[in-house]
Amino acid sequence: MKAAIRRKYGPPDTISIEMVETPVPKENEILVRVHAATVNRTDCAILLGKPFVMQFFTGLGTPKSPTTGTDFAGQVEAVGKEVTSFQAGERVWGFNDSGLASHAQYLTIPEHTAVLKIPEHISYEQAAASAEGAHYAYNFINKVALKAGQKVLVNGATGAIGSAAVQMLKSMGLYVTAVCNTSNVALVTALGADKVVDYQKEDFTQMEEQYDFVFDAVGKSTFSWCKPLLKPGGTYISSELGPHAENLYLPLLTKIRGGKKVVFPIPSDIKGSLRFIQNLLETGQFKPVIDRKYPLEQIAEAYTYVASGQKTGNVIIGFE
Ligand SMILES: NC(=O)c1ccc[n+]([C@@H]2O[C@H](COP(=O)([O-])OP(=O)(O)OC[C@H]3O[C@@H](n4cnc5c(N)ncnc54)[C@H](OP(=O)(O)O)[C@@H]3O)[C@@H](O)[C@H]2O)c1
């Protein structure tokens, strides 16, 4: 089979497409023919081996898996002897933030990990685009007690995480202000945002309106910039560590001090996220944003584009 291979951590030009052995499923695994995967920001971190802490999961010094890829949507080709919940021919999607070797024509995955059947009306591309960013978005949302009618500001509303967060928050009945650039105002309005702030015309940190939550889905702000935007007791969450990794210690400091808080979202329970997302997909409350599609042969270009930090939603790798 064809697979994207790299044998050391490094930039996109370390990847090449090679012919390798098709994996054979163990007794508890399914073999999936991959139809779509994404190149996402987690893939970029795994490709580079940065931040270094990532290497504790993906291989210290040298990547454990030469094949990249963390999410997939495809068709079950074969199942191991002990597998009871899947059968050949079913359409499935899944995600693992430390790697699934999904940038290949086939992959194997244990049946009891984060893999689910794809709802009938959802395409392979839509399913693949519903995994990584939406999982992290859900892990912002499930770290705080949200109530319908509360006000939340989402910075970076056009990213994979932000575009999923806006839709999830709207499905829960929150009032959402979304920050994006001029060219994406129409997109973000279509995602359901109640108010859109164009960051090329206005600095959202200088606004007078106050919020119960500020979610910075692209990690471009700091707690101190956003503190005036928060109502008393309001919560700030960023997807990045911030200057001097402050978002790691501010949660404890702000908890001790009381008042406005910082929460750092350590993502967990991927299968729980996929179930939550699947329910939104089935009820039409979440439609993943897809930016572009690349064939597997152009995966290095896809990585370069995603690493630029300028994608809108998700970038698909297609397997024709
Ligand atoms: N903590 C975690 O576990 C975790 C996991 C995964 C990812 N991350 C991090 O989360 C961040 C977001 O990931 P993602 O996949 O959603 O990102 P992404 O899709 O790459 O985000 C790109 C989007 O961000 C927008 N953007 C860039 N600069 C902006 C700014 N100054 N203000 C507002 N929007 C801006 C861009 O819009 P424009 O076209 O307007 O520039 C683009 O649409 C990344 O920094 C990633 O490293 C964290």
Ligand as a Chemical Component Dictionary entry (heavy atoms), coordinates in Angstrom:
data_LIG
# 
_chem_comp.id                   LIG 
_chem_comp.type                 NON-POLYMER 
_chem_comp.pdbx_formal_charge   0 
_chem_comp.three_letter_code    LIG 
# 
loop_
_chem_comp_atom.comp_id 
_chem_comp_atom.atom_id 
_chem_comp_atom.alt_atom_id 
_chem_comp_atom.type_symbol 
_chem_comp_atom.charge 
_chem_comp_atom.model_Cartn_x 
_chem_comp_atom.model_Cartn_y 
_chem_comp_atom.model_Cartn_z 
_chem_comp_atom.pdbx_ordinal 
LIG N1  N1  N 0  -3.963 22.528 23.592 1  
LIG C1  C1  C 0  -4.116 21.511 22.750 2  
LIG O1  O1  O 0  -4.256 20.356 23.160 3  
LIG C2  C2  C 0  -4.119 21.776 21.278 4  
LIG C3  C3  C 0  -4.437 20.762 20.387 5  
LIG C4  C4  C 0  -4.477 21.049 19.021 6  
LIG C5  C5  C 0  -4.165 22.328 18.589 7  
LIG N2  N2  N 1  -3.784 23.259 19.496 8  
LIG C6  C6  C 0  -3.451 24.623 19.070 9  
LIG O2  O2  O 0  -4.686 25.281 18.859 10 
LIG C7  C7  C 0  -4.513 26.281 17.886 11 
LIG C8  C8  C 0  -5.639 26.231 16.918 12 
LIG O3  O3  O 0  -5.675 25.026 16.202 13 
LIG P1  P1  P 0  -6.593 24.943 14.903 14 
LIG O4  O4  O 0  -6.344 23.664 14.245 15 
LIG O5  O5  O -1 -7.967 25.356 15.222 16 
LIG O6  O6  O 0  -5.886 26.111 14.107 17 
LIG P2  P2  P 0  -5.940 26.480 12.604 18 
LIG O7  O7  O 0  -7.112 25.804 11.966 19 
LIG O8  O8  O 0  -4.592 26.308 12.037 20 
LIG O9  O9  O 0  -6.260 28.030 12.779 21 
LIG C9  C9  C 0  -6.119 28.820 11.701 22 
LIG C10 C10 C 0  -7.146 29.925 11.803 23 
LIG O10 O10 O 0  -6.775 30.818 12.860 24 
LIG C11 C11 C 0  -7.041 32.131 12.426 25 
LIG N3  N3  N 0  -6.126 33.094 13.017 26 
LIG C12 C12 C 0  -4.798 33.189 12.823 27 
LIG N4  N4  N 0  -4.318 34.246 13.505 28 
LIG C13 C13 C 0  -5.368 34.805 14.121 29 
LIG C14 C14 C 0  -5.514 35.925 14.988 30 
LIG N5  N5  N 0  -4.469 36.689 15.344 31 
LIG N6  N6  N 0  -6.740 36.207 15.459 32 
LIG C15 C15 C 0  -7.804 35.474 15.139 33 
LIG N7  N7  N 0  -7.739 34.409 14.301 34 
LIG C16 C16 C 0  -6.524 34.091 13.820 35 
LIG C17 C17 C 0  -6.769 32.076 10.949 36 
LIG O11 O11 O 0  -7.557 33.027 10.367 37 
LIG P3  P3  P 0  -6.920 34.183 9.483  38 
LIG O12 O12 O 0  -7.042 33.680 8.102  39 
LIG O13 O13 O 0  -7.797 35.312 9.840  40 
LIG O14 O14 O 0  -5.518 34.449 9.925  41 
LIG C18 C18 C 0  -7.180 30.662 10.533 42 
LIG O15 O15 O 0  -8.503 30.633 10.048 43 
LIG C19 C19 C 0  -3.135 26.068 17.281 44 
LIG O16 O16 O 0  -2.291 27.058 17.828 45 
LIG C20 C20 C 0  -2.745 24.699 17.745 46 
LIG O17 O17 O 0  -1.350 24.581 17.923 47 
LIG C21 C21 C 0  -3.787 23.023 20.828 48 
# 
loop_
_chem_comp_bond.comp_id 
_chem_comp_bond.atom_id_1 
_chem_comp_bond.atom_id_2 
_chem_comp_bond.value_order 
_chem_comp_bond.pdbx_ordinal 
LIG N1  C1  SING 1  
LIG C1  O1  DOUB 2  
LIG C1  C2  SING 3  
LIG C2  C3  SING 4  
LIG C2  C21 DOUB 5  
LIG C3  C4  DOUB 6  
LIG C4  C5  SING 7  
LIG C5  N2  DOUB 8  
LIG N2  C6  SING 9  
LIG N2  C21 SING 10 
LIG C6  O2  SING 11 
LIG C6  C20 SING 12 
LIG O2  C7  SING 13 
LIG C7  C8  SING 14 
LIG C7  C19 SING 15 
LIG C8  O3  SING 16 
LIG O3  P1  SING 17 
LIG P1  O4  DOUB 18 
LIG P1  O5  SING 19 
LIG P1  O6  SING 20 
LIG O6  P2  SING 21 
LIG P2  O7  DOUB 22 
LIG P2  O8  SING 23 
LIG P2  O9  SING 24 
LIG O9  C9  SING 25 
LIG C9  C10 SING 26 
LIG C10 O10 SING 27 
LIG C10 C18 SING 28 
LIG O10 C11 SING 29 
LIG C11 N3  SING 30 
LIG C11 C17 SING 31 
LIG N3  C12 SING 32 
LIG N3  C16 SING 33 
LIG C12 N4  DOUB 34 
LIG N4  C13 SING 35 
LIG C13 C14 SING 36 
LIG C13 C16 DOUB 37 
LIG C14 N5  SING 38 
LIG C14 N6  DOUB 39 
LIG N6  C15 SING 40 
LIG C15 N7  DOUB 41 
LIG N7  C16 SING 42 
LIG C17 O11 SING 43 
LIG C17 C18 SING 44 
LIG O11 P3  SING 45 
LIG P3  O12 DOUB 46 
LIG P3  O13 SING 47 
LIG P3  O14 SING 48 
LIG C18 O15 SING 49 
LIG C19 O16 SING 50 
LIG C19 C20 SING 51 
LIG C20 O17 SING 52 
# 
